[in-house]
Amino acid sequence: MQFDFTIRTIVEKNTKTMLKRKALVTGGAGFIGSHLCEKLLAEGFGVLAMDNLSTGSRQNIQGLLKIPDFAFEVGNITDRNQMKLLISQCDIVYHLAAAVGVSLVLEKPIECMKTNIHGTEIILELCSELGKPVFIASSSEVYGKGTKVPFNESDDTLSGPTETTRWSYASSKAVDEFMALAYHREKGLSVIVARFFNTVGPRQSAQYGMVIPRLVKQAVSGEPMTVYGNGDQTRTFNHVLDTIDATYRLCGDANAAGKVFNIGGLTEISIRKLAGKIKARANSTSSIVLVPYEKVYRDGAFEDMPRRVPDLTRLTQQIGYKPRHSLDDIIDQVIHHETSRMALV
């Protein structure tokens, strides 16, 4: 199995390229963040990654620690003094640190809201003060209960009741976007906001409720594959390398500043059909079982959306975006990653 970036290609390219810029990646030891670090290194950047390791892992960046142009620091984005020191050392900030996954949001909503809102406020304030451009990773969750599909960046958003914990995440990410755009308009900060839609690929953990890693883990282990609800809810999935490619290209486009972009995949599929596809591609004997939401999440804490599909028109017009990886590619690579991981246990 070949992936787009390897430690060897990063080292070879960097020995031939004089580093001109340095990037800070918050959440750099996370699933998406670690892939972004690899991309930036491959493009000739020096990279400073920071993560509090609450959901990120040193294992994700283990190979990068051997590279002279990569540095890692444990820290928290709510620590203003630390963030000022780190941001002052870099030319651009990729802010990916945030609460991850439905499970964590429901278990620790206070921590998640503080991280998302206060942490992002500190990042924006310091980037404005120090004159550093910043990329803000947002989420498709901000569309909430919207029914106009596909979701366009300028569509109205519709949040659920405050009694339903899951909407606290959507609201916190929306506040992040309001702040980012306000800093752009009022302070002239160069900021780009991107709403990620179901980014998937190697190294993503099933621990925090991510559906493809969870179903793949069950399939290759021969366990029942659990589909929540009736399984008719649909999603699109995007390979992590396509997501970070779009992220990198947006940050290289001066005309993208002050705008919001959807970044996602093109193939809409129901979760029940997704489970069937994973079962077939893993050659699994697992059964597919429907599980009511109330058996997974405490009553009143979770509400699912029937469809979540991005309108990619703005992104396509801005950078000519087109995902290179199919859903089958994504599933096959996650299966390969999981079977390889299991072989080492």
Residue pairs with C-beta under 8 A, 6 or more apart in sequence:
1 333
1 336
3 202
3 241
3 333
4 241
5 35
5 38
5 39
5 42
5 241
7 63
7 64
7 66
7 67
9 42
10 38
10 41
10 42
10 64
10 67
11 67
13 42
13 44
14 41
14 44
14 67
14 69
17 44
18 44
19 44
19 45
19 46
19 69
20 44
21 44
21 45
21 46
21 91
21 92
22 45
22 46
22 47
22 48
22 89
22 90
22 91
23 40
23 45
23 46
23 47
23 48
23 90
23 91
23 92
23 93
23 94
24 48
24 49
24 50
24 86
24 87
24 89
24 90
24 92
24 93
24 94
25 33
25 36
25 37
25 40
25 47
25 48
25 49
25 50
25 94
25 96
26 33
26 50
26 51
26 77
26 93
26 94
26 95
26 96
26 97
26 123
27 33
27 50
27 51
27 56
27 95
27 96
27 97
27 98
27 137
28 34
28 36
28 37
28 47
28 48
28 49
28 50
28 51
28 56
28 61
28 72
28 96
29 49
29 51
29 53
29 56
29 57
29 58
29 60
29 61
29 72
30 51
30 55
30 56
30 57
30 60
30 96
30 97
30 100
31 56
31 60
31 100
31 199
31 201
31 203
31 204
31 205
31 240
32 96
32 137
32 196
32 199
32 240
32 243
32 244
33 49
33 51
33 56
33 60
33 94
33 96
33 97
34 49
34 56
34 60
34 61
34 64
34 203
35 201
35 203
35 240
35 241
35 244
36 94
36 96
36 244
36 247
36 248
37 47
37 49
37 61
37 64
37 70
38 64
39 241
39 244
39 245
39 248
40 47
40 94
40 248
41 47
41 64
41 67
41 69
41 70
43 248
45 69
46 69
46 70
47 64
47 69
47 70
47 71
48 71
48 72
48 73
48 86
48 89
48 90
49 61
49 64
49 70
49 71
49 72
49 73
50 72
50 73
50 74
50 75
50 77
50 86
50 97
51 72
51 74
51 75
51 97
52 74
52 75
52 76
52 77
52 97
53 74
55 99
55 100
55 101
55 104
55 205
55 207
55 208
57 205
58 72
60 203
61 70
61 72
64 70
64 72
65 72
73 86
75 82
75 83
75 86
76 82
76 119
77 83
77 95
77 97
77 115
77 119
77 120
77 122
77 123
78 114
78 115
78 118
78 119
78 122
80 122
80 126
83 122
83 123
83 126
84 126
84 130
87 93
87 123
87 126
87 127
87 130
87 132
88 130
90 132
91 132
91 133
92 132
92 133
92 134
92 135
92 251
93 123
93 127
93 132
93 133
93 134
93 135
94 134
94 135
94 137
94 247
94 251
95 120
95 123
95 134
95 135
95 136
95 137
96 137
97 115
97 119
98 115
98 116
98 119
98 137
98 139
98 173
99 105
99 108
99 111
99 112
99 115
99 116
99 169
99 172
100 208
101 207
101 208
101 209
101 210
102 166
102 208
102 209
102 297
102 302
103 207
103 208
103 209
104 112
104 208
104 209
105 112
105 165
105 166
105 168
105 169
106 165
106 166
106 297
106 298
106 301
106 302
109 165
109 168
109 169
112 168
112 169
112 172
113 168
113 169
113 172
116 169
116 172
116 173
116 175
116 176
117 172
117 175
117 176
120 136
120 176
120 179
120 180
121 179
123 134
123 136
124 134
124 136
124 179
124 180
124 183
124 189
124 191
125 183
126 132
127 133
127 134
127 183
127 189
127 191
128 183
128 187
128 189
133 189
133 190
133 191
133 192
133 251
133 257
134 180
134 189
134 190
134 191
134 192
135 191
135 192
135 194
135 247
135 250
135 251
136 176
136 177
136 180
136 191
136 192
136 193
136 194
137 194
137 196
137 247
138 173
138 176
138 177
138 193
138 194
138 195
138 196
138 260
139 169
139 170
139 173
139 195
139 196
140 151
140 195
140 196
140 197
140 198
140 262
140 264
140 308
140 310
141 169
141 170
141 173
142 157
142 170
142 173
142 174
142 177
142 195
143 151
143 155
143 157
143 158
143 170
143 195
143 308
144 157
144 158
144 159
144 160
144 167
144 170
144 305
145 158
145 159
145 160
145 303
145 305
146 155
146 156
146 157
146 158
147 158
148 155
149 307
149 308
149 309
150 309
150 310
150 311
150 312
151 262
151 308
151 309
151 310
151 311
152 262
152 311
152 313
152 314
153 195
153 259
153 260
153 261
153 262
153 311
153 314
157 170
157 174
159 167
159 170
159 171
159 174
160 166
160 167
160 170
160 303
161 167
162 168
163 300
164 300
164 301
164 302
164 303
165 300
165 301
165 302
166 301
166 302
166 303
167 303
176 193
177 193
177 260
180 189
180 191
180 193
181 191
181 193
181 258
181 260
183 189
183 191
184 190
184 191
184 257
184 258
185 258
190 257
190 258
191 257
191 258
192 250
192 251
192 256
192 257
192 258
192 259
192 261
193 259
193 260
193 261
194 246
194 247
194 250
194 260
194 261
194 262
194 263
195 260
195 261
195 262
195 263
195 310
196 238
196 243
196 263
196 264
197 235
197 236
197 237
197 238
197 262
197 263
197 264
197 265
197 308
197 310
198 211
198 235
198 236
198 237
198 238
198 264
198 265
198 308
199 237
199 238
199 239
199 240
199 243
199 263
200 210
200 212
200 213
200 237
200 238
200 239
200 240
200 330
200 334
201 239
201 240
201 241
201 330
201 333
201 334
202 240
202 333
202 334
202 336
202 337
203 240
203 337
204 210
204 212
204 213
204 240
204 334
205 213
206 213
206 214
206 216
206 217
211 235
211 271
211 274
212 237
212 274
212 278
212 330
212 331
212 334
213 334
213 338
214 226
215 225
215 226
215 227
215 274
215 275
215 278
216 278
216 282
216 331
216 334
216 335
216 338
217 223
217 338
218 224
218 225
218 226
218 286
219 225
219 278
219 279
219 282
219 284
219 286
219 335
220 282
220 284
220 335
220 338
220 339
220 342
221 286
221 342
222 284
222 285
222 286
223 286
224 286
224 287
224 288
224 289
225 275
225 278
225 279
225 284
225 286
225 287
225 288
225 289
226 289
226 291
227 271
227 272
227 275
227 288
227 289
227 290
227 291
228 271
228 290
228 291
228 292
228 293
228 296
228 304
229 271
229 290
229 292
229 293
229 304
230 272
230 290
231 270
231 271
231 272
231 273
231 275
231 290
232 270
232 271
232 272
232 306
233 270
233 271
233 304
233 305
233 306
233 307
234 268
234 269
234 270
234 271
234 306
234 307
234 308
234 309
235 268
235 269
235 271
235 274
235 307
235 308
235 309
236 264
236 265
236 266
236 267
236 268
236 269
236 308
236 309
236 310
237 265
237 267
237 269
237 327
237 330
238 263
238 264
238 265
238 323
238 325
239 265
239 323
239 324
239 325
239 329
239 330
239 333
241 324
241 325
242 265
242 323
242 324
242 325
243 263
245 324
246 261
246 263
246 315
246 319
246 321
247 263
249 319
249 321
250 256
250 261
250 315
250 318
250 319
253 318
253 319
255 318
256 318
256 319
259 314
259 318
261 314
261 315
261 318
262 310
262 311
262 312
262 314
262 315
263 310
263 312
263 315
263 321
264 309
264 310
264 312
265 310
265 323
265 327
266 312
266 323
267 326
267 327
268 307
268 309
269 277
269 327
272 288
272 290
275 288
276 288
277 327
277 328
277 331
278 284
278 331
278 335
279 286
279 288
281 328
281 331
281 332
281 335
282 335
293 302
293 304
296 302
312 321
315 321
316 322
